[in-house]
Amino acid sequence: MGFRRFLAVALLAAAGSGAFAQGYPSKPVHAIISFTPGSSTDIVGRVVMAKVAEYWGQPVIPDNRAGAGGSIGTAVVARAAPDGYTLLIDSNAHAVTPSIYATLPYDTLKDFVDIAPMALQPNVLVVASNSRFRTLMDIVKEAREKPGSINFGSAGIGSGTHLNLERFVAAAKIRVTHIPYKGTPEVITNIMSGATDCYWAPISAALSAIKGGKLRALAVSSAKRNSSLPDVPTTGEAGVSGADSPLWFGIWAPAGTPPEIVQKISADVRKAIADPGVKDKLQNLGNDTMDMSPAEFAKFVREELETYAAVIKAAGIKPQ
């Protein structure tokens, strides 16, 4: 912990965190979003925090800092003052990157306090509308006949979409070429142009292109079909079992943020995701809301860290 941050923590403690929580927030709150505008992390975060901003009577200013599987934006929050005015909105990439990168500019467990999850959604395997691939097994068949010939995009090394790809590759026993991008919108653009073959896209980010006929959906990465795409089979139904890998999205603050502020943010986020209008927006984009206390979310995040570490090790991915 640097001197400036140590001083900020000390000042907060000396002043009494309860007093800070009572008047929080008294100015705009900055929400660092770890992926690009238009990504599922961005969409879910903006929907939820727009409602929270209404409760607070203060703007929540979104600030997209994409790259390196979400770790660039995450590092910004790790260095921020622990006063509740800089928050992190990230996906399950938060629990993946420690197993993907040999060195990170922060400690996932020590530098953050877990506040609340927001939603969970499956990915959907998409190809261009004119692609030669019409089913998931078309991809599997060609990948087995020509290992490495098919390329898959992801929203960055260590992102949830990357992990979904690795789970699919391991379950299908195939070899493909991985192309990491900065975020989902960039991958989708390259899928539609034919520059990239396939992508396990977050449903909320790909839904409009699927319904508009620009993308073809081949499978969803969940145990049951998604209500937004009821005609699209699960990976198991499409012919590959053991490839389920849904995304989830949450909110964090820098370590040292006063517990009263953490509890207030958590309570207002939970209130927001229970709001019928917010819930409908999220569900229409393929999301199921998640509701946990900070303690429950902290336990969940640690379990996910262990799960992803095991999956990545089994996939033979070496930390970069």
VEXDREN-2710 file (C-alpha; in Angstrom, 1 decimal):
% VEXDREN-2710
k/r/px/py/pz
1/MET/0.0/0.0/0.0
2/GLY/1.5/3.4/-1.1
3/PHE/1.9/6.3/1.3
4/ARG/-1.0/8.3/-0.2
5/ARG/-3.4/5.4/0.1
6/PHE/-2.2/4.6/3.6
7/LEU/-2.8/8.3/4.5
8/ALA/-6.3/8.2/3.0
9/VAL/-7.2/5.0/5.0
10/ALA/-5.8/6.6/8.2
11/LEU/-7.8/9.8/7.7
12/LEU/-11.0/7.9/7.1
13/ALA/-10.5/5.8/10.2
14/ALA/-9.6/8.9/12.3
15/ALA/-12.7/10.8/11.1
16/GLY/-15.0/7.9/11.8
17/SER/-16.4/5.9/9.0
18/GLY/-20.0/6.2/10.2
19/ALA/-19.9/10.0/9.6
20/PHE/-18.7/9.3/6.0
21/ALA/-21.5/6.8/5.4
22/GLN/-24.2/9.0/6.7
23/GLY/-23.5/11.7/4.1
24/TYR/-22.5/9.3/1.3
25/PRO/-22.5/10.1/-1.5
26/SER/-22.2/13.8/-1.4
27/LYS/-20.6/14.1/-4.9
28/PRO/-20.5/12.1/-8.1
29/VAL/-19.3/8.5/-7.9
30/HIS/-16.9/7.1/-10.6
31/ALA/-17.6/3.6/-11.8
32/ILE/-14.6/2.1/-13.6
33/ILE/-15.9/-0.5/-16.1
34/SER/-13.3/-3.1/-16.9
35/PHE/-14.5/-3.8/-20.5
36/THR/-15.4/-1.8/-23.5
37/PRO/-18.6/0.2/-24.1
38/GLY/-21.3/-2.1/-25.4
39/SER/-19.8/-5.2/-23.7
40/SER/-22.1/-7.2/-21.3
41/THR/-20.1/-5.9/-18.3
42/ASP/-20.7/-2.3/-19.5
43/ILE/-24.4/-2.9/-20.3
44/VAL/-25.3/-4.6/-17.0
45/GLY/-23.3/-2.1/-15.0
46/ARG/-24.9/0.9/-16.6
47/VAL/-28.4/-0.5/-16.2
48/VAL/-28.0/-1.2/-12.5
49/MET/-26.0/1.9/-11.6
50/ALA/-28.4/4.3/-13.4
51/LYS/-31.1/3.2/-10.9
52/VAL/-28.6/3.4/-8.0
53/ALA/-27.8/7.0/-9.0
54/GLU/-31.5/7.8/-8.7
55/TYR/-31.5/6.6/-5.1
56/TRP/-28.4/8.6/-4.3
57/GLY/-29.3/11.9/-6.1
58/GLN/-25.7/11.9/-7.4
59/PRO/-24.4/10.9/-10.8
60/VAL/-22.6/7.6/-11.2
61/ILE/-20.1/8.4/-14.0
62/PRO/-19.1/5.3/-16.1
63/ASP/-15.5/5.2/-17.2
64/ASN/-14.5/2.3/-19.5
65/ARG/-10.9/1.1/-19.0
66/ALA/-10.7/-2.0/-21.1
67/GLY/-7.8/-4.4/-21.8
68/ALA/-5.8/-7.3/-20.5
69/GLY/-8.8/-9.3/-19.5
70/GLY/-10.2/-6.5/-17.3
71/SER/-7.0/-6.0/-15.3
72/ILE/-6.3/-2.5/-16.6
73/GLY/-9.5/-1.1/-15.2
74/THR/-9.2/-3.2/-12.1
75/ALA/-5.7/-1.8/-11.4
76/VAL/-7.1/1.8/-11.5
77/VAL/-9.5/1.0/-8.7
78/ALA/-6.8/-0.8/-6.7
79/ARG/-4.9/2.5/-6.6
80/ALA/-7.9/4.7/-5.8
81/ALA/-8.7/6.3/-2.5
82/PRO/-10.9/3.9/-0.4
83/ASP/-13.7/6.4/0.1
84/GLY/-16.5/4.9/-1.9
85/TYR/-16.2/7.4/-4.8
86/THR/-14.3/5.0/-7.1
87/LEU/-15.9/1.6/-7.7
88/LEU/-15.1/-1.3/-10.0
89/ILE/-17.6/-3.0/-12.3
90/ASP/-16.2/-6.2/-13.6
91/SER/-17.2/-9.7/-14.8
92/ASN/-16.0/-13.1/-13.6
93/ALA/-12.8/-12.1/-15.3
94/HIS/-12.0/-10.7/-11.8
95/ALA/-11.7/-14.3/-10.6
96/VAL/-10.0/-15.6/-13.7
97/THR/-7.1/-13.2/-14.3
98/PRO/-5.1/-14.3/-11.2
99/SER/-4.7/-17.7/-12.9
100/ILE/-4.0/-16.3/-16.3
101/TYR/-1.4/-13.6/-15.6
102/ALA/1.8/-14.5/-13.7
103/THR/2.0/-10.9/-12.5
104/LEU/-0.8/-8.4/-11.8
105/PRO/-0.4/-4.8/-10.6
106/TYR/-2.7/-5.7/-7.7
107/ASP/-3.7/-8.5/-5.3
108/THR/-7.2/-9.7/-6.1
109/LEU/-7.9/-10.7/-2.5
110/LYS/-6.1/-8.0/-0.6
111/ASP/-6.7/-4.9/-2.6
112/PHE/-10.5/-5.0/-2.9
113/VAL/-13.6/-5.4/-0.9
114/ASP/-16.4/-7.4/-2.4
115/ILE/-19.7/-5.4/-2.5
116/ALA/-22.4/-7.1/-4.6
117/PRO/-23.0/-9.2/-7.6
118/MET/-25.5/-7.9/-10.2
119/ALA/-26.4/-10.6/-12.7
120/LEU/-25.5/-13.8/-14.4
121/GLN/-25.9/-14.8/-18.0
122/PRO/-24.8/-17.6/-20.4
123/ASN/-22.6/-16.9/-23.4
124/VAL/-23.9/-17.8/-26.9
125/LEU/-21.8/-19.3/-29.6
126/VAL/-22.1/-17.0/-32.6
127/VAL/-20.9/-17.0/-36.2
128/ALA/-21.6/-14.7/-39.1
129/SER/-25.0/-15.1/-40.7
130/ASN/-23.3/-16.4/-43.9
131/SER/-20.9/-18.7/-42.1
132/ARG/-20.3/-22.3/-43.3
133/PHE/-21.0/-23.4/-39.7
134/ARG/-24.7/-24.1/-39.1
135/THR/-24.4/-26.2/-35.9
136/LEU/-21.9/-26.5/-33.1
137/MET/-20.9/-29.9/-34.3
138/ASP/-20.0/-28.5/-37.7
139/ILE/-17.3/-26.6/-35.8
140/VAL/-16.2/-29.6/-33.8
141/LYS/-16.0/-31.8/-36.9
142/GLU/-13.8/-29.3/-38.9
143/ALA/-11.7/-28.6/-35.8
144/ARG/-10.9/-32.2/-35.5
145/GLU/-10.1/-32.7/-39.1
146/LYS/-8.0/-29.5/-39.3
147/PRO/-6.7/-28.7/-35.9
148/GLY/-6.0/-25.0/-35.4
149/SER/-7.7/-23.9/-38.6
150/ILE/-10.7/-22.3/-36.9
151/ASN/-10.2/-19.1/-35.0
152/PHE/-12.2/-18.0/-32.0
153/GLY/-12.3/-14.4/-30.7
154/SER/-12.5/-13.5/-27.0
155/ALA/-12.9/-10.3/-25.0
156/GLY/-9.3/-10.6/-23.9
157/ILE/-7.0/-13.1/-22.2
158/GLY/-8.5/-14.0/-18.9
159/SER/-12.0/-12.7/-19.7
160/GLY/-15.1/-14.9/-19.1
161/THR/-15.4/-15.4/-22.9
162/HIS/-11.9/-16.7/-23.0
163/LEU/-12.6/-19.1/-20.2
164/ASN/-15.8/-20.3/-22.0
165/LEU/-13.7/-21.0/-25.1
166/GLU/-11.2/-23.0/-23.1
167/ARG/-13.9/-25.1/-21.4
168/PHE/-15.5/-25.7/-24.8
169/VAL/-12.1/-26.8/-26.4
170/ALA/-11.4/-29.1/-23.5
171/ALA/-14.9/-30.7/-23.5
172/ALA/-15.0/-31.1/-27.3
173/LYS/-11.3/-32.3/-27.4
174/ILE/-10.4/-30.0/-30.3
175/ARG/-7.7/-27.4/-31.1
176/VAL/-8.6/-24.0/-32.4
177/THR/-6.7/-20.6/-32.7
178/HIS/-7.5/-18.0/-30.0
179/ILE/-7.6/-14.3/-31.0
180/PRO/-7.9/-12.0/-28.0
181/TYR/-9.5/-8.6/-28.5
182/LYS/-10.1/-5.7/-26.1
183/GLY/-13.8/-6.3/-25.8
184/THR/-17.0/-7.9/-27.2
185/PRO/-18.0/-5.1/-29.6
186/GLU/-14.7/-5.5/-31.5
187/VAL/-15.1/-9.3/-31.7
188/ILE/-18.6/-9.0/-33.0
189/THR/-17.6/-6.5/-35.7
190/ASN/-14.9/-9.0/-36.8
191/ILE/-17.3/-11.9/-36.7
192/MET/-19.7/-10.1/-39.0
193/SER/-16.9/-9.0/-41.4
194/GLY/-15.6/-12.6/-41.6
195/ALA/-12.2/-11.7/-40.0
196/THR/-13.0/-14.0/-37.1
197/ASP/-14.9/-17.4/-37.3
198/CYS/-16.6/-17.9/-33.9
199/TYR/-17.2/-16.3/-30.6
200/TRP/-18.7/-17.3/-27.3
201/ALA/-20.5/-13.9/-26.9
202/PRO/-22.3/-12.6/-23.9
203/ILE/-26.0/-12.8/-24.8
204/SER/-26.8/-9.2/-23.8
205/ALA/-24.1/-7.9/-26.2
206/ALA/-25.0/-10.2/-29.1
207/LEU/-28.8/-10.4/-28.9
208/SER/-29.7/-7.5/-31.2
209/ALA/-27.3/-8.7/-33.9
210/ILE/-28.7/-12.2/-33.6
211/LYS/-32.3/-11.1/-33.8
212/GLY/-31.4/-8.7/-36.6
213/GLY/-30.0/-11.6/-38.7
214/LYS/-26.4/-10.4/-38.6
215/LEU/-25.2/-13.3/-36.4
216/ARG/-26.2/-16.9/-36.3
217/ALA/-26.5/-18.4/-32.8
218/LEU/-25.5/-22.1/-32.4
219/ALA/-25.6/-22.8/-28.7
220/VAL/-25.8/-21.3/-25.2
221/SER/-23.3/-22.1/-22.5
222/SER/-25.8/-23.1/-19.8
223/ALA/-27.6/-26.2/-18.5
224/LYS/-30.9/-24.9/-19.7
225/ARG/-32.1/-22.8/-22.7
226/ASN/-32.2/-19.0/-22.3
227/SER/-35.6/-17.3/-22.4
228/SER/-34.2/-14.6/-24.8
229/LEU/-33.2/-17.3/-27.3
230/PRO/-35.6/-20.2/-26.7
231/ASP/-34.8/-21.9/-30.0
232/VAL/-31.1/-22.0/-29.5
233/PRO/-29.9/-25.3/-27.9
234/THR/-27.6/-25.7/-24.9
235/THR/-24.1/-26.9/-25.6
236/GLY/-25.2/-30.3/-24.2
237/GLU/-28.2/-30.5/-26.5
238/ALA/-25.9/-29.4/-29.4
239/GLY/-23.6/-32.3/-28.8
240/VAL/-20.9/-31.2/-26.3
241/SER/-21.3/-31.7/-22.6
242/GLY/-19.2/-30.1/-19.9
243/ALA/-18.8/-26.8/-21.7
244/ASP/-21.1/-24.6/-19.6
245/SER/-19.5/-21.3/-18.5
246/PRO/-21.9/-18.5/-17.7
247/LEU/-20.8/-15.0/-17.1
248/TRP/-21.5/-13.0/-13.9
249/PHE/-21.0/-9.4/-13.0
250/GLY/-20.2/-7.6/-9.8
251/ILE/-19.1/-4.4/-8.0
252/TRP/-16.0/-3.9/-5.9
253/ALA/-14.3/-1.0/-4.0
254/PRO/-10.7/-0.5/-2.9
255/ALA/-9.6/-2.3/0.2
256/GLY/-10.0/0.0/3.3
257/THR/-13.4/1.4/2.1
258/PRO/-15.4/2.0/5.3
259/PRO/-17.8/-0.9/6.1
260/GLU/-20.7/1.4/6.5
261/ILE/-20.2/2.7/2.9
262/VAL/-19.8/-0.8/1.6
263/GLN/-23.1/-1.8/3.3
264/LYS/-24.9/1.2/1.8
265/ILE/-23.7/0.5/-1.7
266/SER/-24.6/-3.1/-1.4
267/ALA/-28.1/-2.3/0.0
268/ASP/-28.8/0.1/-2.9
269/VAL/-27.5/-2.2/-5.6
270/ARG/-29.7/-5.0/-4.2
271/LYS/-32.6/-2.7/-4.1
272/ALA/-31.9/-1.7/-7.8
273/ILE/-31.8/-5.3/-9.1
274/ALA/-35.1/-6.0/-7.3
275/ASP/-36.7/-3.0/-9.1
276/PRO/-39.2/-4.4/-11.6
277/GLY/-38.0/-2.1/-14.4
278/VAL/-34.3/-3.0/-13.9
279/LYS/-35.2/-6.6/-13.6
280/ASP/-37.1/-6.6/-16.8
281/LYS/-34.3/-4.8/-18.7
282/LEU/-31.7/-7.3/-17.4
283/GLN/-33.9/-10.4/-18.2
284/ASN/-34.7/-9.1/-21.7
285/LEU/-31.0/-9.1/-22.3
286/GLY/-30.6/-12.7/-21.1
287/ASN/-29.6/-12.1/-17.5
288/ASP/-30.8/-13.6/-14.2
289/THR/-30.3/-11.2/-11.3
290/MET/-28.0/-12.2/-8.4
291/ASP/-28.7/-11.1/-4.8
292/MET/-26.0/-11.6/-2.1
293/SER/-24.7/-9.7/0.9
294/PRO/-21.1/-8.5/0.8
295/ALA/-20.1/-11.5/3.0
296/GLU/-21.9/-13.9/0.7
297/PHE/-20.4/-12.3/-2.4
298/ALA/-16.9/-12.5/-0.9
299/LYS/-17.4/-16.2/-0.3
300/PHE/-18.7/-16.7/-3.8
301/VAL/-15.7/-14.8/-5.4
302/ARG/-13.2/-17.0/-3.5
303/GLU/-15.0/-20.2/-4.6
304/GLU/-14.9/-18.9/-8.2
305/LEU/-11.1/-18.1/-7.9
306/GLU/-10.5/-21.7/-6.9
307/THR/-12.8/-23.1/-9.6
308/TYR/-11.2/-21.1/-12.4
309/ALA/-7.7/-21.9/-11.2
310/ALA/-8.6/-25.6/-11.4
311/VAL/-10.2/-25.3/-14.9
312/ILE/-7.3/-23.2/-16.3
313/LYS/-4.7/-25.7/-14.9
314/ALA/-6.7/-28.6/-16.4
315/ALA/-6.8/-26.8/-19.7
316/GLY/-3.0/-26.5/-19.7
317/ILE/-3.0/-22.7/-19.9
318/LYS/0.3/-21.3/-18.6
319/PRO/0.3/-17.9/-16.8
320/GLN/1.6/-15.2/-19.0
END
